[in-house]
Amino acid sequence: MYFIGIIILQMIKPISISGGNPTNAPPLLVIIIISMIKDFIEDRARRKSDAKENDASVETVTFSGNKVNF
């Protein structure tokens, strides 16, 4: 949020040393895009792992001591 605030302030010509050009925007956008791609890949892998775990069969023991497979 700090860097987004700096970018907004850079676009105000009277207080900007960059002439109103948001020079911090391109590097920040690159970092945000890389972070989004990394999070997407991790979420996709987690979804696949969760689906595999949810499809696995389990064995439960009832109060009477009988084993039941699901």
N, C-alpha and C positions, 0 to 999 in steps of 0.2 A: 504494500500500500504506500510505503514511503516513496518508492521509485515512481509509482504512478502519479503521486502528488507532485514530484519534481518535474515529471514530463508535462503535466498540466501547467505548472508554473513557467516552464520553458516556452510555452506557446503564447505567453503574454509578453508582447514586444517591449513595453516600457521597463519591465524588470528582468528581461532575459539578456544574457550575454551572448546568446547564439542567434540573435536576430529573429526570434520567434520560431525557429526550427527546433523541433523536439529531437535533439541529437541522441538522447538516451533511449529513445523508443526502439530502434532496430535491435540493439543488443538485448534489451528486456524482452522483446517479442521472440527472439531466438531462444532465449532461456525458457520462456513460458511454453513455446511449441515443443521443445525437447522434453520438458517435464510432462506435457500432456501425452506425448508418444510413449514415454517410459511408463506412465501410469496406465495407459491403455494396454500395453503389453503385459504388465503385471496383473491387471484385472482379468484379462483373457486367460492367462495361465491359471489364476486362482479359480476362475469359473470352471475350467476343464478339470482341475483337481477336485473341486467340490462335487461336480457331476459324477466323477469316478467314485468318490467316497460315498455319495448318496446312493449309488447303484449297487454297492457292495452288499452281499448277504451278511446277516448277523445271526448270532445264536444267543438266545435268551434262556434264562432258567426261571421257571415258575416257582411259586411258593411250595408246591408239592414236590419239587426236586426234578421235575421233568424238563428236558431240554427241547426247545422249539426253534426251528430254523425259519427265518424269514428271508 
